[in-house]
């Protein structure tokens, strides 16, 4: 246990050191929210995949692989790298140009530049905050599980410690700290996943023996049309790919690049990095299933315990410490981004949509960051959803709120602010309502439908329909000026509040 503690404490010290370094360099809102727009492609690419491959990804995908089989990886892991290509090729250049020509630091800022609607700006600010808190809740829940295992404490105490660590370095250094800790965390996740894969399959006598053991018990576990319907699986693929491209922790990275040339290889690096980390879920998820069949592992009532059980019972203390540090890296890499994104949404973005101008911005950003962490910690301790479900709520809410207004809006000149308001509102409320109603068994969704994918599709249809039914000449004109420089005059600061109602 001493070895595990030493490794994790060294990891924490490294994160604090980066936070201290970043704090000394953060001098403005640009530094705090978009890392001073200084990123090169490698740092940006590694930070992008590590913020996507979060706690619910590493722990949740492993749990679902143990529960569903290879379907879990096809649905929510193996095809996700396509989201990086989609984001890079659809969003990269355009978002970079907008960021270079306008004062843009966030997704709601993009809405402000693209549309004339104050309500659209307001709705997106609220959506980003709700999604950030939902996603952060899953990360804090996951941190609680890992910290409880490391320090032999309660889950609540573990959640407090984990949240305190990530809050400290993020509040100190903002997105600058988040990006550079993401780089270290991403590289650690890659190394840990590679080693974990080989360690896991060796516990059951190798890859072939593991597959033979599983197939001898239930061959459908290794088939793509196994436990879940194919309609549901394709829905999850749709959710993973389109949702991945619309995640703000990925999209905002394009606002941080120092040069458009950095876009060239980023998608490949991010996709390869993410794909390697999928080996973690593949190796441990399948090996634990084989161990259960052999009677060497329990039949899990709570599949979220798959990862921690394996590390605690089937590996050496040195590797367990290394792997737990890697899992904390996966969790904290997403958490730090969402703290900053959520803080921006309720300060710069929300206040801007209401016509308010913040003074002492850095102070308010740091206070708002603490508020985001506090809200997430409260939900993590009192909301009894599992890690994967909480992550899915945040993922689907972001995807349904962001994909159409941003991904379609920066290409389609007929997109409108009114349609954005409708789509964003429906995306957030629809996801929350459907999650609650299905969980309480008030309604049931057919087996062939995936909840999040259904809401995303409906949100896109609503966005297109409202844009066509209620066209806006002002929003159409805004499309052509979105990529034009904004004059460096006091009027620029007033731009967020000068918009009128939807037309």
N, C-alpha and C positions, 0 to 999 in steps of 0.2 A: 504493500500500500504506500510505503514511503516513496517508492519509485514513481508511482502514478502521481502523487501529490507534487513531487519535484518537477516533473515534466509539465504539469498543468500550471504550476506557479510560474515557471520560467516563461511559459506562453503568455500568461497574464502580464508579466513584467514587460515583455516585448510589446504588447498592445498599448500599455500605459506609456512606454517610451515613445511610440509613434504618436500617441495623442499629445504628449508634451511637445514633441517636435512640431506637430501641426499647429498647436496652439500659438506658438511663437511666430508662425508665419501667416496666420489668419488675421487680416487687417480690414476686411470689407465683406459685405454680403456676397460678393462674387467669389471670394475665397471660401466662405463658409458653405455656400449652396452649390457651386459648380467647380470647386477646387481650382479657382483662378483661371479656368479654361487652359490648363497646361498639360493635359494628358497626351502621352504617346500611345501608339496602337497596342503595344504589348501590355502595358499597365491597364489600359482601358478594357482590353479583351479579357484578361484574367479576372479583373474586377467585375466585369459583366457576368461571366459565367458563375463566379463564386457567389454573387448576390442572388442569382436565380436558383442555384443549387443550395437550397436552404435547409433548415432543420427538418421541416416537413418533407423535404425531398430525400435527404439521406435516411432519416429514421422512418418516415412514412412509406417511402418506396420499398425499403427493406421489409417492413411489416407486411405490406400488400403483396410482395413477392412470396413471402412465406404463406400468405393466406390464399391468394389467387393463382399463383404460378407465373409463368412467363407472360401472361396477359397483362399483368401489372406493369412490366417493363415496356412492353409494346405500347400500352396506352399512355403512360405518363413519364417515360424516361428515354427510351431509345430514339424516338422520333423528335424529341424536344430540340436537338441541335438544329433542325430545320427552322426553328423559330429565330435562331441567330442570323441565318442567311436572309430570312424574310425581313427582319428588322434592319440589317445592314443595307440591303439593296433597296428596300422601300423607304426607309426613314433616314438612314445615315446622312446622305448628302444634303437633303432638304432641311433637316433639323439643324445641321451644322451651319448652313447658309443663314437660316433664320437667327441662330444664336450669334453669328458674327455681325449681323446687320441691325439687330434689335437688342433691347435689354431683356433677355430671356434667360431665366434660371430654373424653370420648372414646367411641368405639363400645363397647369393653368395659365402660365404666361403664354404658352403657344396658343391656347384658346383665346386669350386676350388679343393677341396679334392677328389671329386668323378671322375672328368674328367681331361684329359690332355689338354683340349682345352682352350686357352686364350680367343677365341671369345665367347665361352659359358659363361665364367666368366664375360666378358664385357657385353654381351647381358642381362644376369640376373641382373647385377647391374643397367643397364638402365631401365629394366622392373620394378624393385622394386621402383626406383625413380618415374617413371611415375605413377605407381599404388598408391604410397604413396601420391603424390600430388593430384591425382583425388579423392582419399578417403578423404584426409584432406579437400579438397574443400567442400565436402558435409558436413563435420563436422562444418566447419566455417560458412557455410550457415545456418545450423541448430542453431548454437550458436547465429548468428545474429538475427534470429527470436525470440529466447527465451529472449535474452538480450534487444531487442527492446520492448518486452512486459513488462519486469520487470521495466526498467528504463524510459519507455515512450520516446524513442529516435528512430532515424532512423535505418533501418536494417544495413546500412553501418557502422554507429557508433557502433551498437551492435556487429557486426562482428569484428571490431577493438578491442573492449574491451575484448570480449571472447577470441580472438586469442592471445591478449597480456597476459591474465592471464595464459592460458595453456602453452604458450611459456615460460613464466618466470620460472615456477617451473620445466618444462622439461629441458630447457637449463641449469638450475642450477644443477639438479641432474640426468639427463639422464634417463636410463632405471630403475635405482634404485628408483628414484622418481616416475616414471611412474607405476612401479609395486605396490608400497605401496599406491599411490593415487588410483590405480585401485581397491585395496582391499577395501578401504573405500567407493569408488564409487559403487562398486559391491554390498556391503551390503546395502547401501542406496537405490540402484535401486530395490533390492528385497523387502525391507520394503515398499517403495513407490508404487510398482506395486500391492502388496497385498491389500493395503489400497485403492488404486485408483480403483481396480476392484469392490470392494463392494460399494464404494461411487458412482461409475458410474451406476451400475445396480439399486441402490436404487433411483436414479433420475427418473427412468421410472417404478417404482412400483415393482421391483424385477425381477429375471431371467425369470420366466414363462411369466409374463406380457410383458416383453420386446420381447421375442420370438414370442408371439401371435400377438403383434402389427406389427412386421416385416413381419411375415408370412401372415397376413391379407392383406398386401399391395403387397408383392412380395415373394412368397414362395421360388423361385429359389435363392434368396439371401442367404438362409440358406442351400443350397444344394451344394455338391462338384462339380457338373457339371452345375453350374449356369452361370455366365456371361462370363467366359473364357473357351476356349476349353480344354478338358482333356489332349490333347497332349501338350498344352502350360503349363498346371499346372504340369504335370510330368516333363517337361523340367525344370521348375523352382525348383522342388524338387531335380532334378539332380544337378542343379547349386548350390543350397543351401547346399547340403550334401557334394559333392565332392569339391565344392568351399570353404566350411567352413574348411575342413580338410587341404586345401592348403593355407589358409590365413597366411601370415608371422607373424602377431601379435599373432597367436596361435602357429605356428610351432617353432618360435624362443624361446618360453617359455621352450621347452624341452632342450634347450641349457643352461638354467639357473638353473636347478635343482642341489641340493647339493648331492643327493643320488638317485640311481635307485629305491630304495624301495619306494620313494615318488610317484612313478607312479601308485601304486596299486589302490587308491581310487579317483584319480584326475578326471577321466572321469565322474564318477557318480556325484561328487560334482558340476562340471562345468555344466553338463547336467541339473541337478535339478535347479541350480541357473538360468540358461537361461530359463528353462520352466516356472518358477515362473514369470519372467519378461514379458513373453508372455501374461500374464493375463492383463497387462496394455492395450495392443492393442485390446484384446478381449473385455474387459469391455467398454472402451471408444468408440471404433469403432462401436460396435453394439448399444450401448445406444444412441449415437448421431444419428445414422440412425433411431432409433425409435423416438427420439425427433423431427427429421425432418418430419417424417410421421405424428406425432401429431401436427405439426405446431409450435413447441416450439423452433426449431432450423432452421436456414436458409438452403436452398438448395445450397450446396457449389459449386462454380465454381473452387475453388482451394482447393482440399481435404487435402493438406498439412496443412491447417488451422484448421483441426478437433481438434487436441489436444489443441492448444492455445485457441480456441473458448470455448471449454468445461471448461477449467480451469478458464477462465476469466468470464464466465457467469453462471456456474452451481455449483461452489464450494465456500467454505469460503476462506477468504484471507490467513488464517493460512495454510490450506491444499494446496492452490495454491502455496504458497511459498515453502512448503515442496516438492510438486510435481515438481515445476520448478527446484529446486535444484537437484532433482533426474534425471530430463531430462538433466541438465547440466552435471551431473555425467556420464550419458550414453554417451554423446557427447565427453566429455573430456577424458574419459577412452580410447577411440579409438584414439583420436587425439594425446595424449601424446606418445602412442606407435609408431604411424606412423611418428611423428616428428623424433624420434630416429632412426627408421628403415630407413627412407628416408635420414637422415644425414649420416648414415653409408654407404649407397649405393653410394653416390657421393664423399666420402672421402676414407675410408679404402678399399671399394670394387672396385670402379671405378679406383682409382689410382693404386691399386694393380694389376688390370687386364692390366693396361698400363705400368707396370714395375716401377712405382714410389713408393717411400717410404716416408711416411709422418713423419715430425718431429713435436714436440709439438702437439701430437694427440688430446688431450682434447680441446685445443683451436680451432683446425679445426673442431672437432665434434660440438662444440657449435656454431661456425659461420655457419656451414652447416645446423644446426637445425634452425637457424634464417632464412636462405635462403629458406628452405622448407616451413616455415610458410608464408614468404613473397610471394612466388609463389602461394600458396594455397589461400591466401587472395586476390591476384590479380584476380585469376579465379573466386573466390566466388563473387566478386563485379561486374565482367563484363561478366561472362558466365551465361546466363539466363536459365539454366537447373533446374529442380525441384530437391529437396533433394534426393528423392528416386532414380531418374535416375542417378545422380552423384555418389551415393553410389554403384549402380549396375555396373557402368563402372569400378570402382576400384575393386570391388569384382570379376567380371568376368575376368578382366585383370590379376589379381593375380592368379586366379584359372587356367586359360588357360596357363599361363606362368610357373607356379610352379608345378602343379600336376604331369605331366608326368616326367619332369627331376628329381624331388626330390622324390616323393612318389613311382613312378615306378623305378627310377634310383637306389635307395638304396637297391632294391631287385633284379633287373634284371641285370645280369652281362653283357648282350649284349648291354645295353644302351650306347650311344655314345655322345661325346661332340658336334659333328656336328649336330646330331638330336636335342640336347638341343638348340643349336643356332637357328635352323630352327623353332622349336616349340615355343620358347620364342618370337622370332621376329613375327611369325604369330599370336601368342596370343595377343600381345600388338597392333600391327597394325590392325589385323582383328577386334578386339573389337572397336577400335577408328573409323575405316572406316565404319563398319556396323552401329554404333551408329549415325554417322554423316549422312550417306546416307539415313537411314530410317527416321531420324528426318527431313531432308530436302525433304523427299518424292521423292528422286531420284530413290530409289528402294523400294519394299515392300516385307515383309516377310510373308509367309502364317500364318494364325491365329494359326495353330497347332504347330508352331515352336517358341521356346523361344530363343531370340538372343544370350544371354550369354552361354546358354547350348550348342547351336550349335557350337559356337567357341571353347568351351572346348573339345567337342567330336572330332572336326576336328583337334585340336592341338594334342590330344592323338594319333589319327590315323597317323598323320604326324610323330610324334616322333617314333612310332613303325616302320613305313615303312622305314624311313631314317636309323634307327639303323640296320634294317635287310639288307637294300640295300647296305649300306656302313659301314661294320663292322670295328671295330678298336681293334686290339690286345692290344694296349697300354691302351685303356679305359677299356678293359676287365681285364687286369692285375691290373689296378687301383682299380677295384671293390674289389679285395681281399685284397689290402693294405689299403683300406679306414678305416678299423677298427683297424689297427696296429699303435702302437705308432710312432710318428715322433721323430727322434733323436734331442736332445736339442743342436743343433749346429747352427752356422750362416746360414747354407744352408736352415734351416727351414724358415727363414724370406724371402729367395729368392724363395720359392716354388711357390708363386702365379705367378711369372713372368718367371719361367723356362720352362713352358709348350710350346710346339711347336704347329704348325698348326694342324687342324683336319686330321685324317687318316681314 
